[in-house]
């Protein structure tokens, strides 16, 4: 849906960290039909509450009939009631401009689940970044249709769940995964999960899901892209991170990157190069989402 936010409202409170000073009090994301007065209304609302805007980015897809997008961070001094703030903003600003909006507060940490099969590079990279504090989230579980990565997951202190996908048993496997995820997770990350999720699963999931595709989409969508890329003689190997939709490899793109290659490299060489690109692109996409820098606009995204 145009202007929808790839986000959910379920959040986990981050434990206090004496070494980390808040960079903002609140973060506001907006998508609405473009028209004069939007920035003035938002900044005026914040000014009336003695809020100091410390970061602001905006974009209009078309000043005549397009959509307007805004991401801003602000400080509020003194005590205030969060729900009252939301209600006042909706009553005074949001409804007036027909906004889709998201407000997130400092210290609200989202919960992430990871789906993976046998390839370990994306999973291990995310677990390492989580240990380093580079992901503003809590990884609550890793789910896999194989047991190959159970030891690595357990070593990182993350619960591992094995949900096999037997022949003819896809519906049962998806039902089991929904039971594990429901009410516990705000974001699902597919870190080289080699199963196609059904439209019914995605609809019932009720949260955004991010996938990494080992190709610079839309080129070489589907399986075995490195062999096909070498046969085609490509000079760039890439990876694409996108939100998952019912249509395979067709969701809104969050991030992409490429590496230059040449004719001397085998398909295995290309795959090795591609693994490095995949893990970096997926990590960036997950971080962008967790930092509320991505707004879905139809089939594309606005990334601040």
Phi, psi and omega per residue, in radians:
X1 nan 2.377 -3.119
X2 -1.028 2.350 3.058
X3 1.333 0.126 -3.134
X4 -1.357 2.694 -3.117
X5 -1.756 2.291 3.091
X6 -1.378 1.328 -2.987
X7 -2.812 2.958 3.014
X8 -2.363 2.974 -3.086
X9 -1.689 -0.170 -3.127
X10 -1.385 2.213 -3.057
X11 -2.471 2.747 3.121
X12 -1.980 2.372 -3.134
X13 -1.282 2.231 -3.138
X14 -1.311 2.359 3.075
X15 -1.050 2.548 3.141
X16 -1.011 2.460 3.106
X17 -2.253 1.869 -3.034
X18 -1.145 -0.375 -3.082
X19 -1.531 -0.164 -3.075
X20 -1.971 2.012 3.104
X21 -1.500 2.439 3.117
X22 -1.021 2.307 3.092
X23 -1.548 -0.234 3.123
X24 -2.846 2.856 3.013
X25 -1.618 -0.829 -3.135
X26 -2.367 2.724 3.101
X27 -2.232 2.233 -3.053
X28 -2.105 2.211 3.040
X29 -2.058 2.416 -3.050
X30 -2.381 2.454 2.936
X31 -2.418 2.279 -3.101
X32 -2.852 2.911 3.010
X33 -1.043 2.368 -3.095
X34 -1.300 2.379 3.083
X35 -2.880 2.809 3.134
X36 -1.110 2.581 2.986
X37 1.706 -0.063 -3.072
X38 -1.160 -0.884 -3.106
X39 -1.102 -0.702 3.130
X40 -1.096 -0.697 -3.128
X41 -1.175 -0.751 -3.131
X42 -1.182 -0.852 -3.121
X43 -1.148 -0.626 3.094
X44 -1.118 -0.731 3.102
X45 -1.046 -0.785 -3.138
X46 -1.197 -0.672 3.126
X47 -1.078 -0.724 -3.127
X48 -1.100 -0.356 3.118
X49 -1.839 0.292 3.085
X50 1.054 0.568 3.102
X51 -1.498 2.471 3.099
X52 -1.841 2.030 3.126
X53 -1.341 2.150 -3.089
X54 -1.922 -0.215 3.096
X55 -2.737 2.396 3.132
X56 -2.682 2.270 3.088
X57 -2.352 2.426 -3.120
X58 -2.477 2.760 -3.134
X59 -2.725 2.452 3.040
X60 -2.075 2.232 3.117
X61 -1.232 -0.466 3.087
X62 -2.954 2.101 -3.097
X63 -1.132 -0.264 3.087
X64 -1.988 1.594 3.083
X65 1.517 0.183 3.124
X66 -1.584 -2.862 3.086
X67 -1.991 2.605 -3.111
X68 -1.921 2.398 -3.124
X69 -2.247 2.418 -3.100
X70 -2.493 2.364 2.975
X71 -2.238 2.146 -3.125
X72 -2.439 2.560 3.054
X73 -2.085 2.494 -3.060
X74 -2.542 2.718 3.032
X75 -1.824 2.455 3.013
X76 -2.165 2.163 3.093
X77 -1.530 2.553 3.045
X78 1.421 2.933 -3.114
X79 -1.234 2.568 3.040
X80 -2.729 2.800 -3.106
X81 -1.754 2.086 -3.005
X82 -1.098 -0.774 -3.105
X83 -1.169 -0.632 3.076
X84 -1.126 -0.638 3.083
X85 -1.075 -0.830 3.136
X86 -1.058 -0.813 -3.106
X87 -1.094 -0.710 3.133
X88 -1.163 -0.719 3.132
X89 -1.110 -0.731 3.119
X90 -1.114 -0.760 -3.093
X91 -1.197 -0.661 -3.028
X92 -1.642 -0.465 -3.015
X93 -2.222 -0.944 -2.937
X94 -1.061 -0.870 -3.099
X95 -1.181 -0.593 -3.134
X96 -1.067 -0.649 -3.087
X97 -1.860 0.185 3.109
X98 0.963 0.911 -3.038
X99 -1.548 2.507 2.702
X100 -1.612 2.184 -3.070
X101 -2.410 2.690 3.059
X102 -2.352 2.297 3.060
X103 -2.094 2.170 3.105
X104 -2.178 2.493 -3.085
X105 -1.860 2.612 3.081
X106 -0.997 2.339 3.129
X107 1.689 -0.169 3.068
X108 -1.499 2.008 -3.017
X109 -1.971 2.217 -3.114
X110 -1.445 2.745 -3.084
X111 -1.819 2.296 -3.037
X112 -2.081 2.408 2.958
X113 -2.033 2.550 -3.111
X114 -2.066 2.269 2.971
X115 -1.767 2.378 -3.108
X116 -2.627 2.733 3.049
X117 -1.914 -1.807 -3.100
X118 -1.944 -0.449 -3.139
X119 -1.229 2.284 -2.977
X120 -1.784 -0.232 -2.899
X121 -1.136 -0.735 -3.129
X122 -1.247 -0.723 3.116
X123 -1.068 -0.886 -3.087
X124 -1.108 -0.601 3.097
X125 -1.133 -0.745 3.119
X126 -1.163 -0.696 3.107
X127 -1.120 -0.674 3.104
X128 -1.138 -0.770 3.136
X129 -1.153 -0.617 3.078
X130 -1.106 -0.754 3.128
X131 -1.122 -0.616 3.138
X132 -1.376 -0.100 -3.119
X133 1.349 0.361 -3.108
X134 -1.512 -0.222 3.099
X135 -1.905 2.153 -3.135
X136 -1.434 1.152 -3.079
X137 -2.868 2.956 3.037
X138 -2.019 2.121 3.060
X139 -1.432 1.978 -2.992
X140 -1.676 -0.398 3.141
X141 -2.872 2.688 2.976
X142 -2.098 2.234 -3.135
X143 -2.051 2.348 -3.119
X144 -2.470 2.637 3.036
X145 -1.514 0.023 3.043
X146 -2.346 2.918 -3.115
X147 -1.804 0.102 -3.024
X148 -1.003 -0.607 -3.004
X149 -1.845 0.305 -3.129
X150 -1.139 -0.745 -3.084
X151 -1.129 -0.775 3.138
X152 -1.115 -0.658 3.131
X153 -1.181 -0.794 3.134
X154 -1.096 -0.637 3.117
X155 -1.093 -0.479 3.105
X156 -1.495 -0.013 3.118
X157 1.375 0.386 -3.112
X158 -1.907 2.325 3.084
X159 -1.069 2.400 -3.139
X160 -1.981 2.325 3.119
X161 -2.144 2.207 3.105
X162 -1.709 2.029 3.097
X163 -2.166 1.594 -3.115
X164 -1.192 2.651 3.086
X165 -1.984 1.642 -3.129
X166 -1.323 2.788 3.088
X167 -1.059 2.164 -3.087
X168 1.389 0.048 -3.071
X169 -1.977 0.416 -3.094
X170 -1.091 -0.738 -3.113
X171 -1.082 -0.723 3.133
X172 -1.158 -0.685 3.126
X173 -1.133 -0.758 3.131
X174 -1.136 -0.628 3.087
X175 -1.113 -0.717 3.113
X176 -1.120 -0.703 3.124
X177 -1.154 -0.695 3.112
X178 -1.070 -0.649 3.107
X179 -1.129 -0.642 3.127
X180 -1.273 -0.509 -3.024
X181 -1.649 -0.555 -2.961
X182 -1.025 2.160 3.079
X183 1.363 0.000 -3.067
X184 -2.042 -0.209 -2.931
X185 -2.378 2.573 3.105
X186 -1.947 -0.327 -3.128
X187 -2.569 2.355 3.084
X188 -1.917 2.257 -3.132
X189 -2.044 2.179 3.086
X190 -1.659 1.777 -3.077
X191 -1.718 1.188 -3.036
X192 1.189 0.932 2.997
X193 -1.541 2.006 -2.931
X194 -1.638 0.677 3.028
X195 -2.205 2.532 3.091
X196 -1.518 2.144 3.130
X197 -1.413 2.416 -3.099
X198 -1.341 2.778 3.068
X199 -1.082 -0.631 3.115
X200 -1.107 -0.733 3.108
X201 -1.073 -0.823 -3.102
X202 -1.118 -0.669 3.133
X203 -1.165 -0.694 -3.127
X204 -1.397 -0.325 -3.098
X205 -1.066 -0.751 3.052
X206 1.239 0.464 3.110
X207 -2.729 2.775 3.075
X208 -1.201 2.619 3.055
X209 -2.268 2.339 -3.128
X210 -1.945 2.299 3.128
X211 -2.056 2.621 2.989
X212 -1.894 2.216 3.099
X213 -1.957 2.291 -3.059
X214 -1.450 0.981 3.070
X215 -2.885 2.709 3.082
X216 -1.481 1.402 -3.072
X217 -0.954 2.568 0.194
X218 -1.509 0.081 3.119
X219 -1.245 2.479 3.023
X220 0.950 0.798 3.036
X221 -1.161 2.716 3.123
X222 1.611 -2.687 -2.987
X223 -1.557 2.795 3.000
X224 0.935 0.871 -3.059
X225 -1.246 -0.515 -3.070
X226 -1.207 -0.703 3.076
X227 -1.104 -0.790 -3.129
X228 -1.171 -0.605 3.127
X229 -1.154 -0.732 3.132
X230 -1.163 -0.710 3.109
X231 -1.064 -0.547 -3.130
X232 -1.466 -0.206 3.120
X233 1.300 0.621 -3.102
X234 -1.159 2.688 3.117
X235 -1.910 -0.067 3.131
X236 -2.319 2.258 3.026
X237 -1.868 2.327 -3.061
X238 -2.397 -3.140 3.056
X239 -2.544 2.652 -3.089
X240 -2.307 2.240 2.993
X241 -1.839 2.277 -3.070
X242 -2.572 2.803 3.030
X243 -1.290 2.517 -3.072
X244 -1.473 2.281 3.023
X245 -2.204 3.039 -3.122
X246 -1.097 -0.557 3.103
X247 -1.390 2.169 -3.025
X248 -1.034 2.239 3.040
X249 0.970 0.604 -3.057
X250 -2.229 0.153 -3.100
X251 -1.314 2.886 3.134
X252 -0.959 2.278 -3.052
X253 -1.435 2.306 3.119
X254 -1.699 -0.818 -3.068
X255 -2.682 2.617 3.087
X256 -2.517 2.761 3.020
X257 -2.750 2.833 -3.113
X258 -2.420 2.763 3.024
X259 -2.303 2.410 -3.134
X260 -1.339 2.379 3.104
X261 -2.314 3.045 3.109
X262 -2.493 -3.083 -3.001
X263 -1.177 -0.321 -3.082
X264 -1.333 -0.280 -3.054
X265 -1.540 2.361 3.123
X266 -1.361 3.030 3.069
X267 -1.067 -0.629 3.094
X268 -1.160 -0.672 3.076
X269 -1.085 -0.767 -3.142
X270 -1.098 -0.674 3.124
X271 -1.152 -0.688 3.110
X272 -1.103 -0.793 3.074
X273 -1.062 -0.731 -3.106
X274 -1.112 -0.586 3.134
X275 -1.056 -0.705 3.114
X276 -1.122 -0.727 3.127
X277 -1.140 -0.740 -3.103
X278 -0.999 -0.863 -3.048
X279 -1.177 -0.612 3.123
X280 -1.217 -0.743 -3.122
X281 -1.168 -0.735 3.128
X282 -1.115 -0.772 3.132
X283 -1.059 -0.725 3.109
X284 -1.113 -0.770 -3.112
X285 -1.099 -0.758 3.121
X286 -1.108 -0.746 3.123
X287 -1.121 -0.732 3.109
X288 -1.053 -0.741 3.114
X289 -1.118 -0.810 -3.099
X290 -1.177 -0.474 3.089
X291 -1.516 0.148 3.107
X292 0.997 0.740 3.124
X293 -1.795 0.057 -3.063
X294 -2.090 2.206 3.015
X295 -2.146 2.229 3.130
X296 -1.388 2.275 3.125
X297 -2.227 1.491 -3.086
X298 1.191 -2.136 -3.125
X299 -1.565 -0.021 -3.121
X300 -2.148 -3.134 3.098
X301 -2.244 2.678 2.909
X302 -1.835 2.114 -3.070
X303 -2.067 1.987 -3.130
X304 -1.569 nan nan
